[in-house]
Amino acid sequence: MRITGGVARGITLAVPKGDAVRPATDGMRQAVFSSLGERVVGAQFLDLFAGSGAYGLEAVSRGAAGGVFVERNAKAVASIRQNIAAVCKSVGRAPTGLTVLQMDALAAPIGGGRVPSLVFIDPPYEVISEISAPLFARLTDVLAGEPDALVVMEMPGEVELAPTGWTCLKRLGKGARQPTVAFFRRSAPSAK
C-alpha cells in the first residue's frame, strides 16, 4: 500500500498485521483524491476509523495543512505514527498539526479545536448501519462552522445511506460487496 499522489507519492505505508484494519485500496484513494482536486490544498481533515492513516496521509502528501487521525486499535495507531513520520519526511515538513487519538471514533473530540473541511470515514463495514446515524448527527454540529465541508465515506456497494440533513453528491465505485466511496455535504436548509 502506497501514497498515490502528491509530494510523497510512492511512499510505502505500514499496515498492522492481522485483521485489525481493512486498508483502502490505492486505486480507490487515487479516485477519491482526483475527485477532491484542489480542495485538499491547505485543508484541515479528520480521518475517522483511520486504520493505517492512508486517507489522511494522502491528504498530507497532496498539501493538506493538518488534521486528526482517530483509531481505536493500538497496533493501527502505532502504524499511523510510523506512517506520519515517513510521509512528513518525504514531504519535508514537521508533523506539526497532525494529531493521533487512540479512541473510539464516536467518542472522539472531533476537530481538535480546528473545524475540518474534509472528513474521511472508513469504518469496518459491519458497523456502518449502527454508527452512521449518530456519527452524521455529531458531524452536523461539529461542521456547523464549515458549510462546504465534505464527508467522504467508504462503504460496500450494496449499502445505501441517506443521513438526515445530508446529501450524497456523488459515489465512486459500483457493485455489491465492492468498495465504494460516497461524498456527502450538509443539505441546504429548506425555505419556509
N, C-alpha and C positions, 0 to 999 in steps of 0.2 A: 504494500500500500504506500503510495507516494503523494506528495503535493503535486497537483496537476497544472498549476499556473502561477504566474507572478514571479517575484524575485527568487523565492525558494523552490521553484519548480524542480521536480526530480528528487527532492529530499525524501528519504525513506522514513516512514513513521513507525514507531514501535507500537505493537498491539499486544495486550496481555494474553498469555497462553490460556487455553481452556475456552469455555463458552461464556465468559464474563461479558463480552461485547459482541455485537454483530456490526462490524465496520461498514460504513457507507462505501460503496464501490467507487473507484477512481472515476469511472465513466459518469456515474450519477452526480458526483460532486462537480465534475467538469461542466455538465449540462446546467446544474444549478447556478454556478458562478458565471457561466456565459449569459444566462438569463438576467442575473443581477447586474452585470456590467459595472459601470462606474459608481453605482450606489455603494459599493464596498469601500471605495477610497475615503479615508477619514472617518469611517463609521465606527460606532460602538456596537458590539454584538453581545449576545447572550447565547451560550451553547449549552442547552439542557440535555440531560442523558448523554453527556459528552463522549463517553467511551474512550477512544484514543485522542479525542480532541480534533479530529480531522476537519470538521466543518469550520470551527473557529480558527484553526491554524491555516486553513486555506484562505480565510479572510485576511489573516495577518500577512500572508505572502502576497496578497493582492492589494495591500495598502490600508487595511483597517487600522484605526488608531489604537484600539484596545478592546478588552472585553472580559467576560466572566465565563469560566467553564464550570459546570455543575455536574458532578458524577458521584454516585454513592459507593461504588466498588473501589476498595483500596488499591488493588493491582492496576486497575484502569487509571486511577489518579496518579500513580507512580509513572505510568506510561505518558500521561498528559504532560507531567512536569519534564520528563526526558524529551518529549517532542517539542515543547515550548523552547527548551534550550537549543535544540538543533535548528529549529526554524528561525529563531531570533538571531542565532549566529550567522546563518546563511543570509538573512535579510540585512544584517549589520545594525541591529538595534538591541537595546537592552529590553528585558522582559517587563519593563515598567508599564503599568496599565493593564497587565494581564493577571487575572486572579483565578485561582483554582479553589473551589469549595467542595469538600467531601461531605455531601449530604444528599438527601432525597430532593429531587427537583421540585416537588410540590411544596416543600418546606423552605426552600432557599430564599434568602433575601434578594429578590430579583433586582438586577441592575446595579447593585453595589454603589448607589448614590448617583450613577450616571444612567440616564434613560437610554436604553439601546434602540437603535433604528433597525437592527436586524436580529431576529431571534431564530435560532436553529433548534429544532426538536427532532431527535432521532431515538425514540423510545423503543424498548422491547415491544415487538408487535403485539404480544399477548396482553399488554396492559393498556393499549390505546383506548378501548371503549371505556375503561374505568377512569383514566386520567384526563381525557380530553375536555370534558365539561368544566371541571374545577380549574384546570390549567388555563383554558381560554378565558374563563371568568376573571381569574387573577391577572392575566395579561391585559385585559381590558382596563383594569385600574392602573397597573404599572405603566402602561404605554400611553396613558392619557396625555402626557406632555409631548408625545411624538406622534402626531396624527397620521404621518405617512409610514409609520413603522410596518415592516413586513415580517410575518411569521412564516418560516419555511419548515414544513413538517414532512418527514419521510414516513411512509406507511405502505402496506401492501395494496396492490391494485384493486382488490375487492372491497376495501374499506372506503366508505363514503362518510365524510364528516361535514356537518353544517352547524358549526358552533354559533350559538346565539350572539348576534351583534357583529358577526364576521362574514366576509365574502371571500369565496375562493376565486382568485383572479386567474389562475392557470394551474395546470397539472402536467408534470413531466413523467414519461413512462406509461406503460399500459400492460394490461394482462393480469388476471387473477394470480395471486401468490407471487407476483413480481414486485420488486421495489418501485415505488412511485414517489414523487415529491409534489406536495401541494403548496401554493403560495397564497397566504391569507392576508387580508387587510381589514381593519375595522370598517364596518358598514357605515355609510353616511347616515346621520340621524334623519328619520323621516319627517317631512314637513307636516305641521299640524294645522 
